[in-house]
């Protein structure tokens, strides 16, 4: 595919410029001017349109949270507070009606994560947004070990009269499990070195080893002062951390900066809420960005629709961020947080041909509408066809 004469916002830090993008075999092979397509290649005249990388959503439950049919709730294994061995990819149906709408909002890459009913919830993965075989669509599995603090696991297990029913219980259970998994890992390493008997296989601890080895981050659902517990656990076990939701982050800006955590913020549909939603305010995202924190905006879809990503980016601009900074929060920043920025999140030679075309600059022009969603050089949404 050749996209011609677009106003390109490539998310590399360069100012917007008019140019062409050539995609072959699903990857961007050239960006420039007066590029030529082969006769068999599709050409889009993007004159007057803005081209930018497809949106990346760092936190969804797509394909496994059916908000109407409880039989489609497949991403919350709430039978045991410690389930690191379960994998979101095994509960994700890309033919689910909510999943089918993701690309219509310009989202080309998304992280699907287990729900937050357990303390250790399972393994998240990254996938493209269109296809019928989730294992072929996935581009990183696992991408994180999901953990939840606060009211979710408290509500699930405390209501049954089981541990954990308090934040103290959650932190203690988390610490105990990580200590056991760390000892299991060290015993395995010692056995490899010395030829001693290997410890009995433990599927839960095996699933935690990638996080303990720094290969994937802990993806911790938390907000308000729970963020400090998340930081302490990650620090104690030398794990990288992404903080999910992070409402009231403005109260802990220096601590979050010093933790080197990636912050996947939101979603925010209204300026504030109640209970653990108190402090939900997109000004937090602006302040985190100003501190140099890698902050992304998330949808938590299908709890909210994927449209909320761009709406939140517009609100971040209203709170004082430059449009380019806001758009980084739904492109390159989440790609970095998910460890897939070598493939998606910016328009660069060698990266996937995942592109959205708008008839105005998103997050700045309130009338800007999505005209095309392109994944790996193939049109998956076209406003003309839909109309």
Buried (B, 14 or more C-beta within 10 A) or exposed (E): BBBBBBBBBBBEEEEBEEBBBBBBEEBBBBBEEEBEBEEEEEBBEBEEBBBBBBBBBBBBBBBBBBEEEEEBBBBBBBEEBBBBBBBBBBBBBBEBEBBBBBBBBBBBBBBBBBBBBBBBBBBBBBBBBBBEEBEEBBBBBBBBBBBBBBBBBBBBBBEEEEBBBEBEBBBBBBBEBBEBBBEBBEBBEEEEEEEEEEBEEBEBBBBBBBBBEEEBBBBBBBBBEBBBBBBEBBEEBEBBBBBBBBBBBBBBBEEBBEBEBBBBBBBBBEEEBEEBBEBBBBBBBBBBBEBEBBBBBBBBBBBBBBBBBBBBBBBBBEBEBEBBBBBBBBBBBBBBBBBBBEBBBBBBEEBBBBBBBBBBBBBBBEEBEBBBBBBBBBBBBBBEEEE
